[in-house]
Amino acid sequence: MRLGEVERLRGELAEFVADAFGSLPRRDQRRWGACYLRGLMLDGRRKSIQPMAERLPDGNMQALQQFVNQSPWDPLPVRRRIAERLCEAINPEVWVVDDVSFPKCGIASVGVARQYCGALGKRANCQVAVSVHAATDTASCPLEWELFLPQEWADDDQRRQRAGIPEEVGHVSKSHLALGLLDRLAGQGLAVPVIVADAGYGRSVSFRLALEERGWSYVVAVDPKEIARRAAAEPHQPEYGGLGPPTLPRYREAGKPLTAFVDPDTRFESVTWRQGSKGTMTSRFAVLEVRPSGKEATRTAQEAAGGRNLWNGVLPLRTLLVEQPADAAEPTGYWMTDLPATTPVAGLVRWAKMRWRIEHDYRELKHGLGLDHFEGRTWRGWHHHVTLVTAAQAFLTLRRLDPKAHTPA
């Protein structure tokens, strides 16, 4: 936005900040929060503190630095209030779990390590954050964030102290971080819709089982190499030989990769899920039933039964969604869900494909609102910055959804 446009929004923004940042104890903190949000929305190549302060009529670099990097305000209540308002306004069909990377040159910024960087498509020096977004076909916004802490940071007391990493924060997997964010959102009393994620999360059977244990439905991409058995497969009980412990139930046939379940007799149907920029988005999909059977699936099934000796050998039945465009020689996508195979295929496809909204989010967050422009190095500063960027996008999303409600009389 140009300066004049941003200035005309001062009144609306002040109302939004008073609500979203109501947990901040001091008036000056809320004032600098509003100032920072105007800086993020204002046109400019860099959205780090110094250039924003220079562009804003009331910009003060020292005050903004203090507010973002040193001030001890808690970002969680702010994100909680934003999540409440956005879920009410958007009425999300799905919550999308994803992660985003921030390439870095140095090694001092909190959480920076040489790891896979999605922004560059290769291993590189970067930070990685896990996020949860509320989404429909027409609107989306991030609800929660957490910064991934590599093992080398978790074990280095000096680096932790310099970056101000809380004692309770350690190295855990991205799927574990995602579950924590989902638990936090559900703990607010928000209605949990269908959970959507890419194969980075969907390939983890323990992640899928954790969603099921919480009573949450999901449609997640999976690795086509994942092992499964056909739906009709049944375990048999071998005869006891009389020596040692009883033989456990087992399947007669070996598990196969998901690719083996698609053959010339597989029935595909054409499904249209949305209107894209280049026309109608249409492809062919099949719905199958399988029993995930890899080592992790077997182990989690045994644990759910109370132990290996108590397990009846039956692997749970799950629904597999397969995409194979008419001009493709083989499938191009696989998704697993705990929803029944009788679920309308058009609904499964829409949920599976809803991740496109998150790419829209990241483009706006990064290129328009400076998500990856933060130059601070601390845990507190990073979480303050992403919370403020989230607030800026939430404000813009609310105006797009209902511009009349935000138009001055």
Order of alpha helices (4+ residues) and beta strands (2+ residues): alpha-alpha-alpha-alpha-alpha-alpha-beta-beta-beta-beta-alpha-alpha-alpha-beta-alpha-alpha-beta-beta-beta-beta-beta-beta-beta-alpha-beta-beta-alpha-alpha-alpha
